[in-house]
């Protein structure tokens, strides 16, 4: 579909320019500049193959923003921008959903933590965000990715895949399978603790990689972004994901990596997360 058809439904002008932002892995994202009013926005096509109910993303985002505003949140808030007909989602001719979001000027992002101090600031920012949105009564946040944090299903899927895998693939992954089987009791304990309500339920971000923090030029956090995966679960998941992501000294998907854990980064993330 011509992107102009989508743009004009949001800003009603042909006097604009846009450029792709290629950092994301799921949605298709553009920087949109309204040249008539000298304003910038984020224009995004939501991947509806991944997010089956994009309207849930919007509703969750609006509820989280209301919590942030009502609790004197001191970072900038990313606002969904309505279309000229007051809709937060516009469908193109292929039935693909588009949205527009506010843009934070003079912000930068990182794919990996450039320093221990930046990792500390990112972990502190996420911890602060979580402390603000987790009020006494949780709102009716819905899962945008059903079963994403269903670890019982994940373990069952792993065991089924292992049972049905061909022999040469199992041989290639022998070392990884041995480690996984040695540690399988840990997620089992987690599952039992969740079932018995020993782990409290909280709003979590669920995608706490450092690229979902906007920083200023001095590497101080400006905003927490990408609320598409916000859901109800345990904050332990967010903390664990930060440790997994920030302490990795190699490319995230490099399966050949050895000894790729940075203990100093772990200490910085832990200190930042627990400083709130």
ROKOL-921222 format. One record per residue (C-alpha): residue in one letter; x, y, z. Coordinates in Angstrom, 2 decimals. Layout:
// ROKOL-921222
<node residu="A" xx="X" yy="Y" zz="Z"/>
...
//
This chain:
// ROKOL-921222
<node residu="X" xx="0.00" yy="0.00" zz="0.00"/>
<node residu="X" xx="1.11" yy="3.56" zz="-0.70"/>
<node residu="X" xx="2.37" yy="4.94" zz="2.57"/>
<node residu="X" xx="0.95" yy="8.32" zz="1.60"/>
<node residu="X" xx="-2.57" yy="6.94" zz="2.11"/>
<node residu="X" xx="-1.71" yy="6.13" zz="5.72"/>
<node residu="X" xx="0.21" yy="9.34" zz="6.41"/>
<node residu="X" xx="-2.55" yy="11.62" zz="5.22"/>
<node residu="X" xx="-5.03" yy="9.91" zz="7.51"/>
<node residu="X" xx="-2.86" yy="10.96" zz="10.44"/>
<node residu="X" xx="-1.54" yy="14.39" zz="9.46"/>
<node residu="X" xx="-3.52" yy="15.40" zz="6.33"/>
<node residu="X" xx="-0.62" yy="16.73" zz="4.29"/>
<node residu="X" xx="1.59" yy="15.64" zz="1.41"/>
<node residu="X" xx="4.38" yy="17.87" zz="2.67"/>
<node residu="X" xx="6.33" yy="15.34" zz="4.69"/>
<node residu="X" xx="9.32" yy="13.06" zz="4.53"/>
<node residu="X" xx="9.97" yy="9.74" zz="6.13"/>
<node residu="X" xx="12.90" yy="7.40" zz="6.68"/>
<node residu="X" xx="13.08" yy="3.82" zz="7.92"/>
<node residu="X" xx="14.25" yy="2.93" zz="11.42"/>
<node residu="X" xx="15.77" yy="-0.51" zz="11.17"/>
<node residu="X" xx="16.57" yy="-1.34" zz="14.80"/>
<node residu="X" xx="13.33" yy="-3.23" zz="15.49"/>
<node residu="X" xx="12.87" yy="-6.92" zz="14.83"/>
<node residu="X" xx="9.08" yy="-7.23" zz="14.59"/>
<node residu="X" xx="7.29" yy="-4.10" zz="13.43"/>
<node residu="X" xx="8.11" yy="-1.88" zz="10.45"/>
<node residu="X" xx="9.06" yy="1.56" zz="11.72"/>
<node residu="X" xx="9.59" yy="4.99" zz="10.13"/>
<node residu="X" xx="10.54" yy="8.44" zz="11.30"/>
<node residu="X" xx="7.87" yy="10.75" zz="9.87"/>
<node residu="X" xx="8.46" yy="14.48" zz="9.61"/>
<node residu="X" xx="5.50" yy="16.82" zz="9.10"/>
<node residu="X" xx="7.17" yy="19.68" zz="7.22"/>
<node residu="X" xx="4.13" yy="21.95" zz="7.46"/>
<node residu="X" xx="4.23" yy="22.03" zz="11.25"/>
<node residu="X" xx="7.88" yy="21.06" zz="11.81"/>
<node residu="X" xx="6.90" yy="18.06" zz="13.92"/>
<node residu="X" xx="8.27" yy="14.53" zz="14.02"/>
<node residu="X" xx="6.46" yy="11.29" zz="14.74"/>
<node residu="X" xx="7.06" yy="7.57" zz="14.76"/>
<node residu="X" xx="4.94" yy="5.80" zz="12.13"/>
<node residu="X" xx="4.72" yy="2.06" zz="12.53"/>
<node residu="X" xx="3.13" yy="-0.89" zz="10.79"/>
<node residu="X" xx="2.33" yy="-3.48" zz="13.45"/>
<node residu="X" xx="3.23" yy="-7.03" zz="12.53"/>
<node residu="X" xx="-0.20" yy="-8.62" zz="12.83"/>
<node residu="X" xx="1.26" yy="-12.08" zz="12.29"/>
<node residu="X" xx="2.99" yy="-11.68" zz="15.65"/>
<node residu="X" xx="0.47" yy="-9.41" zz="17.36"/>
<node residu="X" xx="-2.87" yy="-10.98" zz="16.48"/>
<node residu="X" xx="-4.87" yy="-8.31" zz="18.33"/>
<node residu="X" xx="-3.19" yy="-4.94" zz="17.72"/>
<node residu="X" xx="-6.07" yy="-3.16" zz="19.43"/>
<node residu="X" xx="-4.94" yy="-4.81" zz="22.68"/>
<node residu="X" xx="-1.52" yy="-3.17" zz="22.25"/>
<node residu="X" xx="-3.18" yy="0.24" zz="21.95"/>
<node residu="X" xx="-5.51" yy="-0.27" zz="24.92"/>
<node residu="X" xx="-2.66" yy="-1.49" zz="27.13"/>
<node residu="X" xx="-0.52" yy="1.46" zz="26.07"/>
<node residu="X" xx="-3.25" yy="3.95" zz="26.93"/>
<node residu="X" xx="-3.81" yy="2.36" zz="30.35"/>
<node residu="X" xx="-0.09" yy="2.37" zz="31.15"/>
<node residu="X" xx="0.21" yy="6.02" zz="30.10"/>
<node residu="X" xx="-2.66" yy="6.95" zz="32.40"/>
<node residu="X" xx="-0.87" yy="5.25" zz="35.30"/>
<node residu="X" xx="2.33" yy="7.12" zz="34.47"/>
<node residu="X" xx="0.60" yy="10.50" zz="34.30"/>
<node residu="X" xx="-1.40" yy="10.00" zz="37.48"/>
<node residu="X" xx="1.69" yy="8.99" zz="39.47"/>
<node residu="X" xx="3.95" yy="11.93" zz="38.55"/>
<node residu="X" xx="6.26" yy="9.93" zz="36.30"/>
<node residu="X" xx="9.31" yy="12.09" zz="35.56"/>
<node residu="X" xx="10.41" yy="10.54" zz="32.25"/>
<node residu="X" xx="8.83" yy="11.47" zz="28.94"/>
<node residu="X" xx="5.74" yy="9.49" zz="27.97"/>
<node residu="X" xx="5.37" yy="8.07" zz="24.47"/>
<node residu="X" xx="1.85" yy="9.00" zz="23.37"/>
<node residu="X" xx="-0.25" yy="7.19" zz="20.76"/>
<node residu="X" xx="-1.31" yy="9.84" zz="18.22"/>
<node residu="X" xx="-4.90" yy="9.56" zz="16.94"/>
<node residu="X" xx="-5.79" yy="9.87" zz="13.28"/>
<node residu="X" xx="-7.90" yy="12.73" zz="11.96"/>
<node residu="X" xx="-10.92" yy="10.53" zz="12.63"/>
<node residu="X" xx="-9.78" yy="9.89" zz="16.21"/>
<node residu="X" xx="-8.63" yy="6.32" zz="15.65"/>
<node residu="X" xx="-5.39" yy="4.96" zz="17.05"/>
<node residu="X" xx="-5.14" yy="2.23" zz="14.41"/>
<node residu="X" xx="-5.51" yy="2.64" zz="10.65"/>
<node residu="X" xx="-5.85" yy="-0.42" zz="8.42"/>
<node residu="X" xx="-4.41" yy="-0.42" zz="4.93"/>
<node residu="X" xx="-5.85" yy="-2.29" zz="1.93"/>
<node residu="X" xx="-4.01" yy="-5.42" zz="3.03"/>
<node residu="X" xx="-5.70" yy="-5.19" zz="6.44"/>
<node residu="X" xx="-2.38" yy="-4.39" zz="8.08"/>
<node residu="X" xx="-2.61" yy="-2.05" zz="11.09"/>
<node residu="X" xx="-0.66" yy="1.20" zz="11.34"/>
<node residu="X" xx="-0.21" yy="3.57" zz="14.26"/>
<node residu="X" xx="1.56" yy="6.81" zz="15.02"/>
<node residu="X" xx="3.47" yy="7.68" zz="18.19"/>
<node residu="X" xx="5.02" yy="10.82" zz="19.60"/>
<node residu="X" xx="8.71" yy="11.39" zz="18.97"/>
<node residu="X" xx="11.36" yy="12.33" zz="21.54"/>
<node residu="X" xx="13.75" yy="14.93" zz="20.16"/>
<node residu="X" xx="17.52" yy="14.69" zz="20.65"/>
<node residu="X" xx="17.34" yy="11.11" zz="21.86"/>
<node residu="X" xx="19.69" yy="8.22" zz="21.13"/>
<node residu="X" xx="19.49" yy="4.45" zz="21.59"/>
<node residu="X" xx="21.98" yy="1.64" zz="22.03"/>
<node residu="X" xx="21.83" yy="-1.95" zz="20.88"/>
<node residu="X" xx="24.24" yy="-2.98" zz="23.65"/>
<node residu="X" xx="25.31" yy="-1.19" zz="26.80"/>
<node residu="X" xx="28.30" yy="1.03" zz="25.94"/>
<node residu="X" xx="29.43" yy="1.24" zz="29.57"/>
<node residu="X" xx="28.71" yy="-0.04" zz="33.07"/>
<node residu="X" xx="27.21" yy="3.34" zz="33.97"/>
<node residu="X" xx="24.80" yy="3.26" zz="31.03"/>
<node residu="X" xx="23.71" yy="-0.26" zz="31.99"/>
<node residu="X" xx="23.16" yy="0.97" zz="35.55"/>
<node residu="X" xx="21.04" yy="3.89" zz="34.29"/>
<node residu="X" xx="18.97" yy="1.63" zz="32.01"/>
<node residu="X" xx="18.25" yy="-0.89" zz="34.76"/>
<node residu="X" xx="17.33" yy="1.93" zz="37.13"/>
<node residu="X" xx="15.02" yy="3.45" zz="34.51"/>
<node residu="X" xx="13.16" yy="0.17" zz="33.98"/>
<node residu="X" xx="12.92" yy="-0.37" zz="37.73"/>
<node residu="X" xx="11.49" yy="3.12" zz="38.16"/>
<node residu="X" xx="8.98" yy="2.53" zz="35.35"/>
<node residu="X" xx="7.82" yy="-0.70" zz="37.02"/>
<node residu="X" xx="7.53" yy="0.98" zz="40.42"/>
<node residu="X" xx="5.24" yy="3.65" zz="38.94"/>
<node residu="X" xx="2.87" yy="1.38" zz="37.00"/>
<node residu="X" xx="2.47" yy="-1.17" zz="39.78"/>
<node residu="X" xx="-0.10" yy="0.50" zz="41.94"/>
<node residu="X" xx="-2.25" yy="-1.16" zz="44.59"/>
<node residu="X" xx="-4.87" yy="-2.20" zz="42.03"/>
<node residu="X" xx="-3.62" yy="-3.50" zz="38.70"/>
<node residu="X" xx="-5.53" yy="-2.44" zz="35.57"/>
<node residu="X" xx="-7.02" yy="-4.97" zz="33.17"/>
<node residu="X" xx="-3.90" yy="-5.43" zz="31.08"/>
<node residu="X" xx="-4.36" yy="-8.15" zz="28.45"/>
<node residu="X" xx="-1.65" yy="-10.35" zz="26.94"/>
<node residu="X" xx="-0.60" yy="-9.20" zz="23.50"/>
<node residu="X" xx="1.34" yy="-12.46" zz="23.06"/>
<node residu="X" xx="-0.70" yy="-15.31" zz="24.60"/>
<node residu="X" xx="1.48" yy="-17.98" zz="26.23"/>
<node residu="X" xx="4.61" yy="-15.87" zz="25.78"/>
<node residu="X" xx="5.41" yy="-16.34" zz="29.47"/>
<node residu="X" xx="3.82" yy="-19.75" zz="29.84"/>
<node residu="X" xx="6.92" yy="-21.61" zz="30.99"/>
<node residu="X" xx="5.03" yy="-24.82" zz="31.55"/>
<node residu="X" xx="4.21" yy="-24.82" zz="27.83"/>
<node residu="X" xx="7.79" yy="-23.88" zz="26.93"/>
<node residu="X" xx="9.19" yy="-26.83" zz="28.89"/>
<node residu="X" xx="6.61" yy="-29.17" zz="27.38"/>
<node residu="X" xx="7.47" yy="-27.90" zz="23.89"/>
<node residu="X" xx="11.17" yy="-28.42" zz="24.57"/>
<node residu="X" xx="10.66" yy="-31.99" zz="25.72"/>
<node residu="X" xx="8.43" yy="-32.75" zz="22.74"/>
<node residu="X" xx="10.95" yy="-31.25" zz="20.31"/>
<node residu="X" xx="13.74" yy="-33.26" zz="21.91"/>
<node residu="X" xx="11.72" yy="-36.45" zz="21.68"/>
<node residu="X" xx="10.94" yy="-35.92" zz="17.98"/>
<node residu="X" xx="14.30" yy="-34.51" zz="16.85"/>
<node residu="X" xx="16.37" yy="-36.47" zz="14.36"/>
<node residu="X" xx="19.55" yy="-38.00" zz="15.73"/>
<node residu="X" xx="22.09" yy="-35.82" zz="13.92"/>
<node residu="X" xx="20.46" yy="-32.63" zz="15.16"/>
<node residu="X" xx="20.50" yy="-33.91" zz="18.73"/>
<node residu="X" xx="24.15" yy="-34.81" zz="18.31"/>
<node residu="X" xx="24.96" yy="-31.31" zz="17.04"/>
<node residu="X" xx="23.24" yy="-29.79" zz="20.07"/>
<node residu="X" xx="24.49" yy="-32.39" zz="22.55"/>
<node residu="X" xx="26.35" yy="-29.96" zz="24.82"/>
<node residu="X" xx="23.44" yy="-27.50" zz="24.95"/>
<node residu="X" xx="20.94" yy="-30.28" zz="25.63"/>
<node residu="X" xx="23.07" yy="-31.60" zz="28.50"/>
<node residu="X" xx="23.23" yy="-28.16" zz="30.14"/>
<node residu="X" xx="19.49" yy="-27.60" zz="29.65"/>
<node residu="X" xx="18.62" yy="-30.96" zz="31.18"/>
<node residu="X" xx="20.92" yy="-30.27" zz="34.14"/>
<node residu="X" xx="19.10" yy="-27.00" zz="34.81"/>
<node residu="X" xx="15.54" yy="-28.10" zz="33.99"/>
<node residu="X" xx="14.64" yy="-28.20" zz="37.69"/>
<node residu="X" xx="14.95" yy="-24.40" zz="37.90"/>
<node residu="X" xx="12.03" yy="-23.53" zz="35.58"/>
<node residu="X" xx="10.11" yy="-26.41" zz="37.18"/>
<node residu="X" xx="10.53" yy="-24.70" zz="40.56"/>
<node residu="X" xx="9.47" yy="-21.38" zz="39.01"/>
<node residu="X" xx="6.32" yy="-23.00" zz="37.58"/>
<node residu="X" xx="5.39" yy="-24.49" zz="40.95"/>
<node residu="X" xx="5.96" yy="-21.18" zz="42.72"/>
<node residu="X" xx="3.68" yy="-19.42" zz="40.23"/>
<node residu="X" xx="0.97" yy="-22.05" zz="40.63"/>
<node residu="X" xx="1.05" yy="-21.72" zz="44.42"/>
<node residu="X" xx="1.03" yy="-17.89" zz="44.24"/>
<node residu="X" xx="4.41" yy="-17.64" zz="45.96"/>
<node residu="X" xx="5.49" yy="-15.17" zz="43.25"/>
<node residu="X" xx="3.32" yy="-12.02" zz="43.20"/>
<node residu="X" xx="1.80" yy="-10.85" zz="39.92"/>
<node residu="X" xx="2.86" yy="-7.45" zz="38.64"/>
<node residu="X" xx="2.81" yy="-5.40" zz="35.46"/>
<node residu="X" xx="6.04" yy="-6.07" zz="33.58"/>
<node residu="X" xx="7.54" yy="-4.59" zz="30.44"/>
<node residu="X" xx="8.68" yy="-8.00" zz="29.09"/>
<node residu="X" xx="11.14" yy="-6.54" zz="26.55"/>
<node residu="X" xx="13.70" yy="-4.73" zz="28.69"/>
<node residu="X" xx="16.61" yy="-4.68" zz="26.26"/>
<node residu="X" xx="18.63" yy="-1.49" zz="26.41"/>
<node residu="X" xx="17.38" yy="-0.38" zz="22.97"/>
<node residu="X" xx="13.98" yy="0.20" zz="24.59"/>
<node residu="X" xx="15.37" yy="3.13" zz="26.57"/>
<node residu="X" xx="15.80" yy="6.52" zz="24.93"/>
<node residu="X" xx="18.83" yy="8.38" zz="26.28"/>
<node residu="X" xx="19.98" yy="11.96" zz="26.02"/>
<node residu="X" xx="23.42" yy="12.88" zz="24.70"/>
<node residu="X" xx="24.91" yy="12.36" zz="28.17"/>
<node residu="X" xx="23.54" yy="8.82" zz="28.35"/>
<node residu="X" xx="20.83" yy="9.73" zz="30.86"/>
<node residu="X" xx="17.43" yy="8.05" zz="30.31"/>
<node residu="X" xx="14.68" yy="10.13" zz="28.74"/>
<node residu="X" xx="11.94" yy="7.56" zz="28.13"/>
<node residu="X" xx="10.98" yy="3.90" zz="28.33"/>
<node residu="X" xx="9.60" yy="2.84" zz="24.95"/>
<node residu="X" xx="7.97" yy="-0.10" zz="23.18"/>
<node residu="X" xx="5.11" yy="-1.09" zz="25.47"/>
<node residu="X" xx="3.79" yy="-3.70" zz="23.03"/>
<node residu="X" xx="4.65" yy="-6.61" zz="25.32"/>
<node residu="X" xx="3.46" yy="-5.13" zz="28.62"/>
<node residu="X" xx="1.62" yy="-7.86" zz="30.52"/>
<node residu="X" xx="0.86" yy="-9.28" zz="33.94"/>
<node residu="X" xx="3.53" yy="-11.66" zz="35.21"/>
<node residu="X" xx="6.45" yy="-11.54" zz="37.65"/>
<node residu="X" xx="9.05" yy="-8.78" zz="37.79"/>
<node residu="X" xx="11.63" yy="-11.53" zz="38.10"/>
<node residu="X" xx="11.19" yy="-12.06" zz="34.37"/>
<node residu="X" xx="12.20" yy="-8.48" zz="33.56"/>
<node residu="X" xx="15.20" yy="-8.64" zz="35.87"/>
<node residu="X" xx="16.33" yy="-11.96" zz="34.41"/>
<node residu="X" xx="15.92" yy="-10.69" zz="30.85"/>
<node residu="X" xx="18.07" yy="-7.66" zz="31.63"/>
<node residu="X" xx="20.82" yy="-9.87" zz="33.03"/>
<node residu="X" xx="20.65" yy="-12.14" zz="29.99"/>
<node residu="X" xx="20.74" yy="-9.21" zz="27.55"/>
<node residu="X" xx="23.11" yy="-6.72" zz="29.15"/>
<node residu="X" xx="25.80" yy="-9.14" zz="30.35"/>
<node residu="X" xx="26.15" yy="-10.85" zz="26.97"/>
<node residu="X" xx="29.48" yy="-9.82" zz="25.46"/>
<node residu="X" xx="28.66" yy="-11.09" zz="21.96"/>
<node residu="X" xx="25.86" yy="-10.86" zz="19.42"/>
<node residu="X" xx="22.58" yy="-11.99" zz="20.99"/>
<node residu="X" xx="22.02" yy="-14.80" zz="18.46"/>
<node residu="X" xx="25.61" yy="-16.03" zz="18.29"/>
<node residu="X" xx="25.20" yy="-19.69" zz="19.24"/>
<node residu="X" xx="28.95" yy="-20.28" zz="19.00"/>
<node residu="X" xx="29.80" yy="-17.84" zz="21.77"/>
<node residu="X" xx="31.81" yy="-19.09" zz="24.74"/>
<node residu="X" xx="32.46" yy="-17.39" zz="28.08"/>
<node residu="X" xx="30.27" yy="-14.48" zz="27.05"/>
<node residu="X" xx="29.13" yy="-13.37" zz="30.52"/>
<node residu="X" xx="30.35" yy="-10.02" zz="31.88"/>
<node residu="X" xx="30.21" yy="-10.16" zz="35.70"/>
<node residu="X" xx="30.84" yy="-6.44" zz="36.12"/>
<node residu="X" xx="27.86" yy="-5.70" zz="33.88"/>
<node residu="X" xx="25.77" yy="-8.01" zz="36.06"/>
<node residu="X" xx="26.74" yy="-6.02" zz="39.15"/>
<node residu="X" xx="25.90" yy="-2.73" zz="37.43"/>
<node residu="X" xx="22.47" yy="-3.96" zz="36.29"/>
<node residu="X" xx="21.67" yy="-5.42" zz="39.72"/>
<node residu="X" xx="22.73" yy="-2.23" zz="41.48"/>
<node residu="X" xx="20.66" yy="-0.07" zz="39.12"/>
<node residu="X" xx="17.56" yy="-2.24" zz="39.33"/>
<node residu="X" xx="17.58" yy="-2.35" zz="43.13"/>
<node residu="X" xx="18.39" yy="1.33" zz="43.57"/>
<node residu="X" xx="14.70" yy="2.31" zz="43.35"/>
//
